[in-house]
Amino acid sequence: MNAPNSFRAQPDERGHFGPYGGRYVSETLMPLILDLEREYRAAKQDPAFAAQFGDLLEHYVGRPSPLYYAERLTDTLRDSAPDGQDGEKRGAQVWFKRDELNHTGAHKINNCIGQILLAIRMGKTRIIAETGAGQHGVATATVCARFGLPCVIYMGAKDVERQQPNVFRMKLLGAEVRAVESGARTLKDAMNEALRDWVANVHDTFYIIGTAAGPHPYPELVRDFQSVIGREARAQLLDRTGRLPDLLVAAIGGGSNAIGLFHPFLDDVDVKMLGVEAAGEGLEAKHAASLAGGFPGVLHGNKTYLLQDDDGQIAEAHSISAGLDYPGIGPEHAWLKDGGRVEYTAVTDREALDAFQLLCRTEGIIPALEPSHAIAAVARIAKDMPRDAIIVANLCGRGDKDIFTVAEALGVQI
Ligand SMILES: Cc1ncc(COP(=O)(O)O)c(C=O)c1O
């Protein structure tokens, strides 16, 4: 492990970020995990791999995604900002990294492109994935169609109900969607089922994990594939303003869009970072904020903060946003929290719904419910920052998939 004065650290050889991470998997999976790590190290050294990844991101995904100054949102937040002590006007500038404009409508596709290229390098002929909001499932089904590989997506039955448009998209793309009826019938249960499938089909199957969690090397490789978000944002902001941001903000399910934005800035000591968990109905009630309300344990092959009872039984998470409805968090975030490099906060369903509507009306952008949590945190904080401060928030998904959930929450019939 590197000294904590460099938070842009690689995990140690057993995949630990400090006490977190690792590879807690069955004996059957261990050789696969080790193979994957070997292949990933080789791919990282291979200029042809980087060239193919970059080419697909540019011409298939549509990168670089724009960095957008949200002027009307900034002005609206400024209208309600109290003056500073010396009468100085307050309200930071809000900028968005527009990853919702990617092909398939979220950041998930960046990681799927990287992992399908790895699967092909490894000679795997069948792809499986888990999905919550369906964005990772759609992105996986998309790359499988693009490369002609069969694909099975595990999705909690509750998520199948609340993310119908994405279920249909996956089917149109040729994927088989298997609804998971166990547990809370959400993301955790889908991931359990995908891991079971993998154990049973190790010979030909590649598991495309959708977030920066799971056994080593997944947290590292998902982070690396998603770091294109932060690298682009850094270069774009420097180009447009000549300076780095004061604050980065991103929503956290497992933590892949957040670590993708944060990682390239981790050694810029003046750049503050805020990860936003889902506080659901409130931290005293049902929520999905594993850093705010959990403690370390082992789930899905890695050690991290988890929502659990005193016996280590995993608690059910709750969020209005299917993509944040997960009782754990990627191990690198657990380490960054303990080290104090990144701060974390939590936003309720209600606050996310308000932020969703605020962005629709001020900027003409319908965000997904996941980044609506980040927007709510921005709305809270921007008011207390000086006017020349810059916040960059990751708009990691668009809201088409969520309009039915939002309509129901607002009591509107559509
Ligand atoms: C649009 C969107 N944003 C964020 C997330 C949360 O995942 P992560 O924390 O890995 O970025 C999801 C997960 O489904 C998603 O669909």
The ligand as an SDF file (V2000), in Angstrom:
LIG
                    3D

 16 16  0  0  0  0  0  0  0  0999 V2000
  -27.3120    6.5470  -13.6340 C   0  0  0  0  0  0  0  0  0  0  0  0
  -26.6590    5.8560  -12.4910 C   0  0  0  0  0  0  0  0  0  0  0  0
  -25.8940    6.5710  -11.6580 N   0  0  0  0  0  0  0  0  0  0  0  0
  -25.2840    6.0100  -10.5950 C   0  0  0  0  0  0  0  0  0  0  0  0
  -25.4420    4.6620  -10.3160 C   0  0  0  0  0  0  0  0  0  0  0  0
  -24.7660    4.0970   -9.1130 C   0  0  0  0  0  0  0  0  0  0  0  0
  -23.6660    3.3040   -9.4150 O   0  0  0  0  0  0  0  0  0  0  0  0
  -22.1920    3.7550   -9.1160 P   0  0  0  0  0  0  0  0  0  0  0  0
  -22.1460    4.2050   -7.6870 O   0  0  0  0  0  0  0  0  0  0  0  0
  -21.3910    2.5480   -9.3630 O   0  0  0  0  0  0  0  0  0  0  0  0
  -21.8470    4.8760  -10.0250 O   0  0  0  0  0  0  0  0  0  0  0  0
  -26.2270    3.8660  -11.1620 C   0  0  0  0  0  0  0  0  0  0  0  0
  -26.3790    2.4340  -10.9180 C   0  0  0  0  0  0  0  0  0  0  0  0
  -27.1730    1.7610  -11.4830 O   0  0  0  0  0  0  0  0  0  0  0  0
  -26.8480    4.4820  -12.2880 C   0  0  0  0  0  0  0  0  0  0  0  0
  -27.6150    3.7990  -13.1180 O   0  0  0  0  0  0  0  0  0  0  0  0
  1  2  1  0
  2  3  1  0
  2 15  2  0
  3  4  2  0
  4  5  1  0
  5  6  1  0
  5 12  2  0
  6  7  1  0
  7  8  1  0
  8  9  2  0
  8 10  1  0
  8 11  1  0
 12 13  1  0
 12 15  1  0
 13 14  2  0
 15 16  1  0
M  END
$$$$
